Amino acid sequence: MYVDRPRVLLVDDEKEVADAYALRIEAVADVTVTYGGAEALSAVDESEPPDVVLLDRHMPERSGDEVLEELREYDMRTRIVMVTAIDPGLELLELPFDDYLCKPVDREDVRAVVDQQCQVLAYELLGQYFGIESKRAVIAAELPPERLEEHERFAALDERAAELRDRICRLLPDADELLSAFSGIEREAY
């Protein structure tokens, strides 16, 4: 895998299936396994979201479609892959998932989809980071440090930039070069 230890949430009501998929990726990912929709939703920490959710579509009580919709309402960036035996149909056009795998899925496909989705997530986060970092850099270049030291919103922006940078570097091993090039651009006024 290209990505180093992504955080993966695996959701399947069939314990044997969930455990088998977890075994396929646990050597290369930090995996949390849940056996139903409610358990999956309670396992999600928005402050440290999973990078990828592997979500079964057909589950009792709360379907994967319902879990998917609810996860998309959370304030977090994550990639969601439906992994299911349900034959896809036109109803998929309405579902906000990122990828769809039909069971059974072999070891290499599970690893590949996690890796691909982590890379996509890293690039999405890069865009967010660049927007935040450009604001932060311009303000820091124009205002004296003593004015910024106690400014709550600037401190929050600083903290968010650091969180994004850390997550991007974890998801995209060669990200340091991209981030350094961006930071090297002079942003002071003429």
C-alpha positions in Angstrom: 0.0 0.0 0.0 1.1 3.5 -0.7 -0.6 5.0 2.3 0.9 4.3 5.8 -1.6 3.0 8.3 -4.9 4.6 7.2 -7.8 4.7 9.7 -10.5 2.4 8.3 -14.0 1.8 9.7 -15.5 -1.5 8.5 -19.2 -2.0 8.8 -21.0 -5.3 8.1 -23.7 -7.0 10.0 -22.3 -10.4 9.1 -19.6 -10.9 11.7 -17.6 -13.5 9.7 -17.6 -11.2 6.6 -16.5 -8.2 8.6 -13.8 -10.1 10.4 -12.5 -11.6 7.1 -12.2 -8.1 5.5 -10.6 -6.8 8.6 -8.0 -9.6 8.4 -7.2 -8.6 4.8 -6.2 -5.1 5.8 -5.2 -5.1 9.5 -1.5 -5.5 8.6 -1.6 -2.2 6.7 -4.3 -0.2 8.4 -5.8 0.7 11.7 -9.1 -1.0 11.5 -12.2 -0.5 13.6 -14.8 -3.3 13.0 -18.5 -2.7 13.7 -21.4 -5.1 13.1 -24.3 -2.7 12.4 -25.2 0.8 11.5 -25.9 2.2 15.0 -22.6 0.7 16.3 -20.8 2.2 13.3 -22.2 5.7 13.9 -21.3 5.6 17.6 -17.8 4.5 16.7 -17.1 7.6 14.6 -15.2 10.4 16.3 -15.6 13.5 14.2 -12.4 15.0 15.7 -10.4 11.9 14.4 -12.5 10.6 11.6 -11.8 7.4 9.7 -10.0 8.0 6.4 -12.1 5.3 4.7 -15.4 3.6 5.6 -16.1 0.2 4.1 -19.9 0.0 4.4 -22.2 -2.9 3.8 -25.4 -1.8 2.1 -27.8 -4.5 3.3 -28.1 -4.6 7.1 -31.0 -5.0 9.4 -32.4 -2.2 11.5 -30.3 0.6 9.9 -29.3 0.0 6.2 -26.0 1.0 4.8 -27.8 3.6 2.7 -29.2 5.2 5.9 -25.7 5.0 7.6 -24.2 6.6 4.5 -26.6 9.5 4.5 -26.0 10.1 8.2 -22.2 10.0 7.9 -22.4 12.6 5.2 -24.1 14.9 7.7 -21.1 14.7 10.1 -18.6 17.5 10.1 -15.7 15.4 8.8 -13.8 14.4 5.7 -13.9 10.7 5.0 -14.2 8.5 1.9 -17.0 6.0 1.9 -17.0 2.7 -0.1 -20.0 0.6 -0.3 -19.0 -3.1 -0.1 -22.0 -5.2 -0.8 -23.7 -8.2 -2.5 -26.6 -6.1 -3.6 -26.7 -5.7 -7.3 -26.4 -2.0 -8.2 -29.3 -0.2 -9.8 -30.3 3.3 -10.8 -31.0 4.2 -7.1 -27.2 4.5 -6.8 -27.4 7.8 -8.6 -28.9 9.3 -5.4 -26.4 7.9 -3.0 -23.3 10.0 -1.9 -20.7 7.2 -1.8 -17.2 7.4 -3.2 -16.8 3.9 -4.6 -18.8 0.7 -4.8 -17.5 -2.9 -4.6 -19.6 -6.0 -5.2 -18.9 -9.0 -2.9 -17.0 -11.1 -2.8 -13.9 -8.8 -2.8 -10.4 -10.3 -2.7 -7.6 -9.1 -0.5 -5.8 -7.0 -3.1 -9.0 -5.2 -4.2 -9.8 -4.3 -0.5 -6.3 -2.9 -0.1 -6.3 -1.1 -3.4 -9.6 0.6 -2.8 -8.5 1.8 0.7 -5.2 3.1 -0.8 -6.9 4.8 -3.7 -9.5 6.5 -1.5 -6.9 7.7 0.9 -4.9 9.3 -1.9 -8.1 11.0 -3.2 -8.8 12.2 0.4 -5.3 13.6 0.8 -5.6 15.7 -2.4 -9.0 17.0 -1.2 -7.5 17.9 2.1 -4.6 19.6 0.3 -7.0 22.0 -1.4 -8.5 22.8 2.0 -5.1 23.2 3.5 -3.9 25.6 0.8 -6.9 27.8 1.3 -6.4 28.0 5.0 -2.6 28.3 4.8 -2.8 31.1 2.3 -5.0 33.2 4.6 -2.8 32.4 7.6 0.4 33.3 5.7 -0.9 36.6 4.4 -2.2 37.7 7.8 1.0 36.6 9.5 3.1 38.5 7.0 1.1 41.7 7.4 0.3 41.9 11.1 2.7 42.1 14.0 3.1 38.8 16.0 1.9 40.4 19.2 -1.4 41.2 17.6 -1.9 37.6 16.5 -0.7 35.9 19.7 -4.0 36.3 21.5 -6.4 36.3 18.6 -8.7 33.3 19.0 -9.7 32.9 15.3 -6.1 33.1 14.1 -5.1 30.5 16.7 -7.9 28.3 15.5 -6.8 28.8 11.9 -3.3 27.9 12.9 -4.5 24.8 14.7 -6.6 23.7 11.8 -3.7 24.1 9.3 -1.5 21.9 11.5 -4.2 19.2 11.8 -4.7 19.2 8.0 -0.9 19.1 7.4 -0.5 16.1 9.8 -3.3 14.2 8.2 -2.2 14.9 4.7 1.4 13.8 5.5 0.0 10.6 7.0 -2.2 9.9 3.9 0.3 11.0 1.2 3.9 10.1 2.1 5.4 12.5 -0.5 3.3 15.5 0.6 6.2 17.3 2.3 7.5 18.4 -1.0 4.1 19.8 -2.1 3.6 21.5 1.2 7.1 23.0 1.2 6.7 24.4 -2.3 3.4 26.1 -1.3 4.9 27.5 1.9 7.8 28.9 -0.2 5.7 31.3 -2.1 6.1 34.9 -1.0 2.8 36.3 0.1 3.7 39.7 1.4 2.2 42.8 -0.2 4.2 44.8 -2.7 
